[in-house]
Amino acid sequence: RQIAFSGLLPFVVISAMLSLGVNEVPIVGHLLPVLSSYALLIVAFMAGTHWGICVTSKTPLRGPIFLLSNAIALAAWFAHLITMPPLELVIDAGALIGLLVIEHRFQEPLAVDEQYLKLRTQVTAVAVIALLIGAIFS
């Protein structure tokens, strides 16, 4: 639980800084690429958790879950490569929502615990709001 919420710190802090007009900080540099690359990292990580669950699962829905989560991660990566950060942040927000929808939709075959799903929904909501704030103020 603490790890999930601590993972929100870069989303929240960078988006807050962007909303306050702080676009660059010493050592780190420009904040927008930091936020967009962190968002991509988290999207890939969350898609990877689906992969890890499916590898050990016996559900016949493994194929669609693999395909959907990988398609979402690849879409976020392509957005990182070919779009400007404001649009990329919106796409990353959509990717996080898409991955959450997969977990809700396939809760039983993925053996997703109800308490985890509640936590994941809360964390995703905060991350999505932060990404949208980042996109607005970028």
DSSP file (Angstrom, degrees, kcal/mol; ACC not computed):
  #  RESIDUE AA STRUCTURE BP1 BP2  ACC     N-H-->O    O-->H-N    N-H-->O    O-->H-N    TCO  KAPPA ALPHA  PHI   PSI    X-CA   Y-CA   Z-CA
    1    1 A R     >        0   0    0      0, 0.0     4,-2.1     0, 0.0     5,-0.2   0.000 360.0 360.0 360.0 -47.2    0.0    0.0    0.0
    2    2 A Q  H  >  +     0   0    0      1,-0.2     4,-2.4     2,-0.2     5,-0.2   0.874 360.0  52.5 -66.0 -36.4    2.8    2.4    1.0
    3    3 A I  H  > S+     0   0    0      2,-0.2     4,-1.7     1,-0.2    -1,-0.2   0.913 108.1  51.5 -64.9 -42.1    4.7    1.5   -2.2
    4    4 A A  H  4 S+     0   0    0      1,-0.2     4,-0.4     2,-0.2    -2,-0.2   0.930 114.1  42.5 -61.4 -45.5    1.7    2.2   -4.4
    5    5 A F  H >< S+     0   0    0     -4,-2.1     3,-1.2     1,-0.2     4,-0.4   0.855 110.7  55.2 -72.5 -33.2    1.1    5.6   -2.9
    6    6 A S  H >< S+     0   0    0     -4,-2.4     3,-1.1     1,-0.3    -1,-0.2   0.814  98.8  64.0 -68.3 -26.9    4.8    6.5   -2.9
    7    7 A G  T 3< S+     0   0    0     -4,-1.7     4,-0.5     1,-0.2    -1,-0.3   0.679  94.9  61.6 -66.0 -17.0    4.8    5.7   -6.6
    8    8 A L  T <> S+     0   0    0     -3,-1.2     4,-2.8    -4,-0.4     5,-0.3   0.684  79.7  87.7 -79.9 -18.9    2.4    8.7   -7.0
    9    9 A L  H <> S+     0   0    0     -3,-1.1     4,-3.1    -4,-0.4     5,-0.4   0.894  87.7  46.7 -53.0 -49.7    5.0   11.2   -5.6
   10   10 A P  H  > S+     0   0    0      0, 0.0     4,-1.9     0, 0.0     5,-0.4   0.917 114.4  49.1 -60.6 -39.9    6.6   11.9   -9.0
   11   11 A F  H  > S+     0   0    0     -4,-0.5     4,-2.0     2,-0.2    -2,-0.2   0.964 118.7  37.9 -58.7 -52.4    3.2   12.3  -10.6
   12   12 A V  H  X S+     0   0    0     -4,-2.8     4,-2.4     2,-0.2     5,-0.2   0.924 118.8  46.0 -69.5 -47.5    1.9   14.7   -8.0
   13   13 A V  H  X S+     0   0    0     -4,-3.1     4,-2.5    -5,-0.3    -1,-0.2   0.939 116.2  43.9 -65.4 -47.4    5.0   16.7   -7.3
   14   14 A I  H  X S+     0   0    0     -4,-1.9     4,-2.7    -5,-0.4     5,-0.2   0.923 115.0  48.6 -66.7 -42.7    5.9   17.3  -10.9
   15   15 A S  H  X S+     0   0    0     -4,-2.0     4,-2.4    -5,-0.4    -1,-0.2   0.901 111.9  50.0 -63.2 -39.9    2.4   18.1  -11.9
   16   16 A A  H  X S+     0   0    0     -4,-2.4     4,-1.3    -5,-0.2    -2,-0.2   0.922 111.3  48.9 -63.3 -43.4    2.1   20.5   -9.0
   17   17 A M  H  <>S+     0   0    0     -4,-2.5     5,-2.7     1,-0.2     3,-0.4   0.922 111.1  49.3 -63.2 -43.7    5.3   22.2   -9.9
   18   18 A L  H ><5S+     0   0    0     -4,-2.7     3,-1.6     1,-0.2    -1,-0.2   0.903 108.7  53.4 -61.2 -40.5    4.2   22.5  -13.6
   19   19 A S  H 3<5S+     0   0    0     -4,-2.4    -1,-0.2     1,-0.3    -2,-0.2   0.759 107.3  52.6 -67.3 -22.8    0.9   24.0  -12.4
   20   20 A L  T 3<5S-     0   0    0     -4,-1.3    -1,-0.3    -3,-0.4    -2,-0.2   0.359 124.6-103.7 -91.6   4.5    2.9   26.6  -10.4
   21   21 A G  T < 5S+     0   0    0     -3,-1.6     2,-0.9     1,-0.3    -3,-0.2   0.543  77.7 136.6  87.5   7.0    4.9   27.6  -13.4
   22   22 A V      < +     0   0    0     -5,-2.7    -1,-0.3    -6,-0.2    -2,-0.2  -0.795  16.6 162.2 -88.9 109.3    8.1   25.7  -12.4
   23   23 A N        +     0   0    0     -2,-0.9     8,-2.9     1,-0.2     9,-0.5   0.574  60.5  30.6-103.9 -13.1    9.2   24.0  -15.6
   24   24 A E  E     -A   30   0A   0      6,-0.3     6,-0.2     7,-0.1    -1,-0.2  -0.999  57.7-170.3-148.8 144.1   12.8   23.2  -14.8
   25   25 A V  E  >  -A   29   0A   0      4,-2.1     4,-3.1    -2,-0.3     3,-0.0  -0.975  39.1 -89.8-133.1 150.9   14.8   22.4  -11.7
   26   26 A P  T  4 S+     0   0    0      0, 0.0     2,-2.4     0, 0.0    -1,-0.0  -0.211 107.4   5.7 -57.2 149.3   18.6   22.1  -11.1
   27   27 A I  T  4 S+     0   0    0      1,-0.2     0, 0.0     0, 0.0     0, 0.0  -0.259 129.9  58.0  72.3 -48.6   20.1   18.7  -11.7
   28   28 A V  T  4 S-     0   0    0     -2,-2.4     2,-0.3     1,-0.2    -1,-0.2   0.891  88.7-164.7 -76.5 -40.9   16.8   17.2  -13.0
   29   29 A G  E  <  +A   25   0A   0     -4,-3.1    -4,-2.1     4,-0.0    -1,-0.2  -0.657  51.9  14.2  92.2-148.3   16.3   19.7  -15.8
   30   30 A H  E  >  -A   24   0A   0     -2,-0.3     4,-0.7    -6,-0.2    -6,-0.3  -0.439  64.5-150.3 -67.8 133.1   13.0   20.2  -17.7
   31   31 A L  H  > S+     0   0    0     -8,-2.9     4,-2.7     1,-0.2     5,-0.2   0.790  83.9  69.0 -78.8 -29.2   10.2   18.6  -15.8
   32   32 A L  H  > S+     0   0    0     -9,-0.5     4,-2.7     1,-0.2     5,-0.2   0.928 101.9  44.7 -61.2 -47.2    7.9   17.7  -18.7
   33   33 A P  H  > S+     0   0    0      0, 0.0     4,-2.4     0, 0.0    -1,-0.2   0.848 112.2  54.6 -64.7 -29.9   10.2   15.0  -20.1
   34   34 A V  H  X S+     0   0    0     -4,-0.7     4,-2.1     2,-0.2    -2,-0.2   0.938 111.3  44.1 -66.0 -45.7   10.7   13.6  -16.6
   35   35 A L  H  X S+     0   0    0     -4,-2.7     4,-2.5     2,-0.2     5,-0.2   0.923 115.0  48.2 -64.7 -44.5    6.9   13.3  -16.1
   36   36 A S  H  X S+     0   0    0     -4,-2.7     4,-2.1    -5,-0.2    -2,-0.2   0.898 113.2  46.5 -67.2 -38.8    6.3   11.8  -19.5
   37   37 A S  H  X S+     0   0    0     -4,-2.4     4,-2.2    -5,-0.2    -1,-0.2   0.874 112.6  50.5 -70.8 -34.5    9.1    9.2  -19.1
   38   38 A Y  H  X S+     0   0    0     -4,-2.1     4,-2.4    -5,-0.2    -2,-0.2   0.915 109.6  50.9 -66.5 -41.8    8.0    8.3  -15.6
   39   39 A A  H  X S+     0   0    0     -4,-2.5     4,-2.6     1,-0.2    -2,-0.2   0.920 110.2  49.5 -60.7 -43.4    4.4    7.8  -16.9
   40   40 A L  H  X S+     0   0    0     -4,-2.1     4,-2.6     1,-0.2    -1,-0.2   0.912 109.5  52.4 -61.5 -42.4    5.7    5.6  -19.6
   41   41 A L  H  X S+     0   0    0     -4,-2.2     4,-2.4     1,-0.2    -2,-0.2   0.916 111.3  46.2 -58.5 -45.0    7.7    3.6  -17.1
   42   42 A I  H  X S+     0   0    0     -4,-2.4     4,-2.9     2,-0.2     5,-0.2   0.894 110.8  51.8 -68.8 -40.1    4.6    3.1  -14.9
   43   43 A V  H  X S+     0   0    0     -4,-2.6     4,-2.5     2,-0.2     5,-0.2   0.944 112.7  46.2 -59.4 -46.8    2.4    2.1  -17.9
   44   44 A A  H  X S+     0   0    0     -4,-2.6     4,-2.2     1,-0.2    -2,-0.2   0.903 112.8  50.6 -63.1 -40.7    5.0   -0.5  -18.9
   45   45 A F  H  X S+     0   0    0     -4,-2.4     4,-1.6    -5,-0.2    -2,-0.2   0.939 111.5  46.5 -62.1 -47.4    5.3   -1.7  -15.3
   46   46 A M  H  X S+     0   0    0     -4,-2.9     4,-1.2     1,-0.2    -2,-0.2   0.889 112.1  50.5 -65.8 -38.6    1.6   -2.2  -14.9
   47   47 A A  H  X S+     0   0    0     -4,-2.5     4,-1.7    -5,-0.2     3,-0.2   0.891 108.1  55.4 -63.2 -37.4    1.3   -3.9  -18.3
   48   48 A G  H  X S+     0   0    0     -4,-2.2     4,-2.8     1,-0.2    -2,-0.2   0.821  99.1  59.4 -64.8 -31.5    4.1   -6.2  -17.1
   49   49 A T  H  X S+     0   0    0     -4,-1.6     4,-2.2     2,-0.2    -1,-0.2   0.886 104.5  50.8 -65.2 -35.3    2.2   -7.1  -14.0
   50   50 A H  H  X S+     0   0    0     -4,-1.2     4,-2.7    -3,-0.2    -2,-0.2   0.923 109.7  50.7 -64.0 -42.6   -0.5   -8.5  -16.3
   51   51 A W  H  X S+     0   0    0     -4,-1.7     4,-2.1     1,-0.2    -2,-0.2   0.940 110.2  49.2 -58.8 -48.8    2.1  -10.4  -18.2
   52   52 A G  H  X S+     0   0    0     -4,-2.8     4,-0.9     1,-0.2    -1,-0.2   0.887 112.5  47.3 -60.3 -40.5    3.4  -11.9  -14.9
   53   53 A I  H  X S+     0   0    0     -4,-2.2     4,-0.7     1,-0.2     3,-0.5   0.915 112.3  49.8 -66.9 -42.5    0.0  -12.9  -13.7
   54   54 A C  H  < S+     0   0    0     -4,-2.7     3,-0.3     1,-0.2    -2,-0.2   0.817  99.4  65.3 -69.3 -30.4   -0.9  -14.5  -17.1
   55   55 A V  H  < S+     0   0    0     -4,-2.1    -1,-0.2     1,-0.2    -2,-0.2   0.879 113.2  33.2 -59.5 -37.6    2.3  -16.5  -17.3
   56   56 A T  H  < S+     0   0    0     -4,-0.9    -1,-0.2    -3,-0.5    -2,-0.2   0.521 101.6 100.6 -96.2  -6.2    1.2  -18.5  -14.3
   57   57 A S     <  -     0   0    0     -4,-0.7    53,-0.1    -3,-0.3     5,-0.0  -0.480  56.7-156.6 -83.5 150.7   -2.5  -18.4  -14.9
   58   58 A K        +     0   0    0     -2,-0.2    -1,-0.1    51,-0.2    -4,-0.1   0.343  52.0 127.3-101.3   2.7   -4.5  -21.3  -16.5
   59   59 A T    >   -     0   0    0     50,-0.3     3,-1.4     1,-0.2     4,-0.2  -0.331  62.7-136.7 -65.9 140.3   -7.3  -19.1  -17.7
   60   60 A P  T 3  S+     0   0    0      0, 0.0     3,-0.5     0, 0.0    -1,-0.2   0.593 101.2  72.1 -69.7  -8.1   -8.2  -19.4  -21.4
   61   61 A L  T 3>  +     0   0    0      1,-0.2     4,-2.2     2,-0.1     5,-0.2   0.345  65.0 102.4 -87.5   7.1   -8.4  -15.6  -21.4
   62   62 A R  H <> S+     0   0    0     -3,-1.4     4,-3.0     1,-0.2     5,-0.2   0.916  76.9  54.6 -55.1 -45.2   -4.6  -15.3  -21.2
   63   63 A G  H  > S+     0   0    0     -3,-0.5     4,-2.8     1,-0.2     5,-0.2   0.950 110.1  42.8 -57.3 -55.9   -4.3  -14.5  -24.9
   64   64 A P  H  > S+     0   0    0      0, 0.0     4,-2.8     0, 0.0     5,-0.2   0.882 115.1  50.8 -60.6 -36.8   -6.6  -11.5  -24.9
   65   65 A I  H  X S+     0   0    0     -4,-2.2     4,-2.4     2,-0.2     5,-0.3   0.934 111.6  47.8 -66.3 -44.8   -5.2  -10.2  -21.6
   66   66 A F  H  X S+     0   0    0     -4,-3.0     4,-2.4    -5,-0.2     5,-0.3   0.951 115.2  45.8 -55.6 -51.2   -1.6  -10.4  -23.0
   67   67 A L  H  X S+     0   0    0     -4,-2.8     4,-2.5    -5,-0.2    -2,-0.2   0.922 114.3  46.5 -63.0 -46.3   -2.7   -8.7  -26.3
   68   68 A L  H  X S+     0   0    0     -4,-2.8     4,-2.2    -5,-0.2    -1,-0.2   0.939 115.0  44.8 -63.6 -47.8   -4.6   -5.9  -24.6
   69   69 A S  H  X S+     0   0    0     -4,-2.4     4,-2.1    -5,-0.2    -1,-0.2   0.890 116.1  46.8 -67.9 -36.9   -2.0   -5.0  -22.0
   70   70 A N  H  X S+     0   0    0     -4,-2.4     4,-2.7    -5,-0.3    -1,-0.2   0.884 110.3  53.0 -70.7 -37.5    0.8   -5.2  -24.5
   71   71 A A  H  X S+     0   0    0     -4,-2.5     4,-2.3    -5,-0.3    -2,-0.2   0.904 110.0  48.9 -62.1 -40.4   -1.1   -3.1  -27.1
   72   72 A I  H  X S+     0   0    0     -4,-2.2     4,-2.1     2,-0.2    -2,-0.2   0.930 112.2  47.5 -65.2 -45.2   -1.7   -0.5  -24.4
   73   73 A A  H  X S+     0   0    0     -4,-2.1     4,-2.1     1,-0.2    -2,-0.2   0.913 113.2  48.6 -63.1 -42.1    2.0   -0.4  -23.4
   74   74 A L  H  X S+     0   0    0     -4,-2.7     4,-2.9     2,-0.2     5,-0.2   0.881 108.5  53.6 -66.2 -37.5    3.0   -0.2  -27.1
   75   75 A A  H  X S+     0   0    0     -4,-2.3     4,-2.3     1,-0.2    -1,-0.2   0.906 109.6  48.6 -62.4 -40.5    0.6    2.6  -27.7
   76   76 A A  H  X S+     0   0    0     -4,-2.1     4,-1.9     2,-0.2    -2,-0.2   0.890 111.9  49.4 -66.0 -38.5    2.1    4.6  -24.8
   77   77 A W  H  X S+     0   0    0     -4,-2.1     4,-1.8     2,-0.2    -2,-0.2   0.930 110.9  48.5 -66.2 -45.6    5.6    3.9  -26.1
   78   78 A F  H  X S+     0   0    0     -4,-2.9     4,-2.6     1,-0.2     5,-0.3   0.897 109.8  53.0 -61.1 -39.5    4.6    5.1  -29.6
   79   79 A A  H  X S+     0   0    0     -4,-2.3     4,-1.9     1,-0.2    -1,-0.2   0.896 107.2  52.3 -61.1 -39.1    3.1    8.2  -28.1
   80   80 A H  H  < S+     0   0    0     -4,-1.9    -1,-0.2     1,-0.2    -2,-0.2   0.866 114.8  42.9 -63.2 -36.3    6.4    8.8  -26.3
   81   81 A L  H  < S+     0   0    0     -4,-1.8    -2,-0.2     1,-0.1    -1,-0.2   0.857 126.8  24.0 -78.4 -36.9    8.2    8.5  -29.6
   82   82 A I  H  < S+     0   0    0     -4,-2.6     2,-0.3    -5,-0.1    -3,-0.2   0.498 107.6  65.4-118.0  -3.4    6.0   10.5  -31.9
   83   83 A T  S  < S-     0   0    0     -4,-1.9     0, 0.0    -5,-0.3     0, 0.0  -0.741  79.0-103.9-117.0 167.6    3.9   13.0  -30.0
   84   84 A M    >>  -     0   0    0     -2,-0.3     4,-2.4     1,-0.1     3,-0.7  -0.580  44.1-102.3 -83.1 152.4    4.6   16.1  -27.9
   85   85 A P  H 3> S+     0   0    0      0, 0.0     4,-3.0     0, 0.0     5,-0.3   0.797 115.8  59.1 -51.3 -38.9    4.4   15.7  -24.1
   86   86 A P  H 3> S+     0   0    0      0, 0.0     4,-1.4     0, 0.0     5,-0.1   0.959 114.6  37.5 -58.0 -45.9    1.0   17.3  -23.6
   87   87 A L  H <> S+     0   0    0     -3,-0.7     4,-2.5     1,-0.2     5,-0.2   0.890 114.9  55.9 -68.7 -38.4   -0.7   14.7  -25.9
   88   88 A E  H  X S+     0   0    0     -4,-2.4     4,-2.8     1,-0.2    -1,-0.2   0.900 105.0  52.1 -60.2 -40.8    1.6   12.0  -24.6
   89   89 A L  H  X S+     0   0    0     -4,-3.0     4,-2.2     2,-0.2    -1,-0.2   0.883 109.6  49.3 -64.3 -37.7    0.5   12.6  -21.0
   90   90 A V  H  X S+     0   0    0     -4,-1.4     4,-2.3    -5,-0.3    -2,-0.2   0.913 112.1  48.3 -66.1 -42.3   -3.1   12.4  -22.1
   91   91 A I  H  X S+     0   0    0     -4,-2.5     4,-2.4     2,-0.2    -2,-0.2   0.904 110.8  51.2 -64.7 -40.7   -2.4    9.1  -23.9
   92   92 A D  H  X S+     0   0    0     -4,-2.8     4,-2.5     2,-0.2    -2,-0.2   0.898 108.4  51.7 -62.9 -39.7   -0.5    7.8  -20.8
   93   93 A A  H  X S+     0   0    0     -4,-2.2     4,-2.0     1,-0.2    -2,-0.2   0.930 111.1  47.9 -60.5 -44.6   -3.5    8.7  -18.6
   94   94 A G  H  X S+     0   0    0     -4,-2.3     4,-2.8     1,-0.2    -2,-0.2   0.869 109.3  53.8 -62.9 -37.0   -5.7    6.7  -21.0
   95   95 A A  H  X S+     0   0    0     -4,-2.4     4,-2.6     2,-0.2     5,-0.2   0.915 107.5  49.7 -64.7 -43.2   -3.3    3.8  -20.9
   96   96 A L  H  X S+     0   0    0     -4,-2.5     4,-1.9     2,-0.2    -1,-0.2   0.901 112.7  47.6 -62.5 -39.7   -3.4    3.7  -17.1
   97   97 A I  H  X S+     0   0    0     -4,-2.0     4,-2.6     2,-0.2    -2,-0.2   0.928 110.7  52.1 -65.1 -44.3   -7.2    3.7  -17.3
   98   98 A G  H  X S+     0   0    0     -4,-2.8     4,-2.0     1,-0.2    -2,-0.2   0.902 109.5  48.6 -59.0 -42.7   -7.2    1.0  -20.0
   99   99 A L  H  X S+     0   0    0     -4,-2.6     4,-1.8     1,-0.2    -1,-0.2   0.874 111.3  50.5 -66.0 -36.4   -4.9   -1.2  -17.8
  100  100 A L  H  X S+     0   0    0     -4,-1.9     4,-2.3    -5,-0.2    -2,-0.2   0.901 107.2  53.8 -66.6 -40.2   -7.2   -0.7  -14.9
  101  101 A V  H  X S+     0   0    0     -4,-2.6     4,-3.4     1,-0.2     5,-0.3   0.900 105.7  54.1 -60.5 -40.7  -10.3   -1.6  -17.0
  102  102 A I  H  X S+     0   0    0     -4,-2.0     4,-2.8     1,-0.2    -1,-0.2   0.930 108.8  48.6 -58.6 -44.5   -8.5   -4.9  -17.9
  103  103 A E  H  < S+     0   0    0     -4,-1.8    -2,-0.2     2,-0.2    -1,-0.2   0.886 115.2  44.2 -65.6 -37.5   -8.0   -5.6  -14.2
  104  104 A H  H >< S+     0   0    0     -4,-2.3     3,-1.1     2,-0.2     4,-0.2   0.943 117.0  45.4 -68.2 -47.0  -11.7   -4.9  -13.4
  105  105 A R  H 3< S+     0   0    0     -4,-3.4     3,-0.2     1,-0.3    -2,-0.2   0.879 124.2  33.0 -65.7 -39.6  -13.0   -6.8  -16.5
  106  106 A F  T 3X S+     0   0    0     -4,-2.8     4,-2.5    -5,-0.3    -1,-0.3  -0.066  79.1 129.1-108.9  31.5  -10.8   -9.8  -15.9
  107  107 A Q  H <>>S+     0   0    0     -3,-1.1     5,-2.6     1,-0.2     4,-0.6   0.907  74.8  44.2 -54.1 -48.1  -10.7   -9.7  -12.1
  108  108 A E  H >45S+     0   0    0     -3,-0.2     3,-1.1    -4,-0.2    -1,-0.2   0.957 115.6  44.1 -68.1 -51.3  -11.7  -13.3  -11.7
  109  109 A P  H 345S+     0   0    0      0, 0.0   -50,-0.3     0, 0.0    -1,-0.2   0.850 117.4  47.2 -64.4 -29.9   -9.4  -14.9  -14.3
  110  110 A L  H 3<5S-     0   0    0     -4,-2.5    -2,-0.2    -7,-0.2    -3,-0.2   0.554 106.8-130.8 -82.9  -7.1   -6.5  -12.7  -13.2
  111  111 A A  T <<5 +     0   0    0     -3,-1.1     2,-0.5    -4,-0.6    -3,-0.2   0.915  39.6 178.5  56.0  45.7   -7.3  -13.6   -9.5
  112  112 A V      < -     0   0    0     -5,-2.6    -1,-0.2    -6,-0.2     2,-0.1  -0.700  27.6-124.4 -83.7 123.1   -7.1   -9.9   -8.6
  113  113 A D     >  -     0   0    0     -2,-0.5     4,-2.4    -3,-0.1     5,-0.2  -0.381  12.3-128.5 -66.2 141.0   -7.9   -9.4   -5.0
  114  114 A E  H  > S+     0   0    0      1,-0.2     4,-2.0     2,-0.2     5,-0.1   0.873 109.3  51.1 -60.0 -40.2  -10.8   -7.0   -4.2
  115  115 A Q  H  > S+     0   0    0      2,-0.2     4,-2.3     1,-0.2    -1,-0.2   0.900 110.2  49.3 -67.2 -40.2   -8.6   -4.9   -1.8
  116  116 A Y  H  > S+     0   0    0      1,-0.2     4,-3.3     2,-0.2    -2,-0.2   0.918 109.5  52.7 -61.9 -43.1   -5.8   -4.6   -4.4
  117  117 A L  H  X S+     0   0    0     -4,-2.4     4,-2.1     1,-0.2    -2,-0.2   0.876 108.7  49.6 -63.1 -37.9   -8.4   -3.5   -7.0
  118  118 A K  H  X S+     0   0    0     -4,-2.0     4,-2.1     2,-0.2    -1,-0.2   0.941 113.9  45.2 -64.6 -47.4   -9.7   -0.8   -4.7
  119  119 A L  H  X S+     0   0    0     -4,-2.3     4,-2.7     1,-0.2     5,-0.2   0.926 112.5  51.6 -60.5 -45.9   -6.2    0.4   -4.0
  120  120 A R  H  X S+     0   0    0     -4,-3.3     4,-2.5     1,-0.2    -1,-0.2   0.872 108.6  51.6 -60.9 -38.9   -5.3    0.3   -7.7
  121  121 A T  H  X S+     0   0    0     -4,-2.1     4,-2.2    -5,-0.2    -1,-0.2   0.915 111.4  46.9 -65.3 -43.5   -8.3    2.3   -8.6
  122  122 A Q  H  X S+     0   0    0     -4,-2.1     4,-2.0     2,-0.2    -2,-0.2   0.937 114.6  45.9 -63.7 -47.0   -7.5    5.0   -6.1
  123  123 A V  H  X S+     0   0    0     -4,-2.7     4,-2.5     1,-0.2    -2,-0.2   0.910 112.7  50.6 -64.7 -42.4   -3.8    5.2   -7.2
  124  124 A T  H  X S+     0   0    0     -4,-2.5     4,-2.9    -5,-0.2     5,-0.2   0.904 107.5  54.1 -63.0 -40.7   -4.8    5.2  -10.9
  125  125 A A  H  X S+     0   0    0     -4,-2.2     4,-2.3     1,-0.2    -1,-0.2   0.923 111.2  44.9 -59.7 -44.5   -7.3    8.1  -10.3
  126  126 A V  H  X S+     0   0    0     -4,-2.0     4,-2.6     2,-0.2    -1,-0.2   0.927 114.0  49.1 -66.2 -44.2   -4.6   10.2   -8.6
  127  127 A A  H  X S+     0   0    0     -4,-2.5     4,-2.5     2,-0.2    -2,-0.2   0.910 111.9  49.0 -61.8 -42.8   -2.1    9.4  -11.4
  128  128 A V  H  X S+     0   0    0     -4,-2.9     4,-2.4     2,-0.2     5,-0.2   0.925 111.7  48.2 -64.1 -45.3   -4.6   10.2  -14.1
  129  129 A I  H  X S+     0   0    0     -4,-2.3     4,-2.4    -5,-0.2    -2,-0.2   0.927 112.5  49.6 -60.6 -44.4   -5.5   13.5  -12.5
  130  130 A A  H  X S+     0   0    0     -4,-2.6     4,-2.6     1,-0.2    -2,-0.2   0.907 110.8  49.5 -62.5 -41.9   -1.9   14.4  -12.1
  131  131 A L  H  X S+     0   0    0     -4,-2.5     4,-2.4     2,-0.2    -1,-0.2   0.902 111.2  49.0 -64.3 -40.4   -1.1   13.6  -15.7
  132  132 A L  H  X S+     0   0    0     -4,-2.4     4,-2.3     2,-0.2    -1,-0.2   0.885 111.1  49.7 -67.5 -37.6   -4.0   15.7  -17.0
  133  133 A I  H  X S+     0   0    0     -4,-2.4     4,-2.3     2,-0.2    -2,-0.2   0.927 110.8  50.7 -63.4 -43.9   -2.9   18.6  -14.8
  134  134 A G  H  < S+     0   0    0     -4,-2.6     4,-0.5     1,-0.2    -2,-0.2   0.896 110.5  49.2 -58.8 -41.5    0.6   18.2  -16.2
  135  135 A A  H >< S+     0   0    0     -4,-2.4     3,-0.6     1,-0.2    -1,-0.2   0.891 111.1  49.7 -66.1 -39.7   -0.8   18.2  -19.8
  136  136 A I  H 3< S+     0   0    0     -4,-2.3    -2,-0.2     1,-0.2    -1,-0.2   0.902 117.5  39.0 -65.4 -41.5   -2.8   21.3  -19.1
  137  137 A F  T 3<        0   0    0     -4,-2.3    -1,-0.2     1,-0.2    -2,-0.2   0.338 360.0 360.0 -96.0   7.4    0.1   23.3  -17.6
  138  138 A S    <         0   0    0     -3,-0.6    -1,-0.2    -4,-0.5    -2,-0.1   0.487 360.0 360.0 -84.3 360.0    2.8   22.0  -20.0
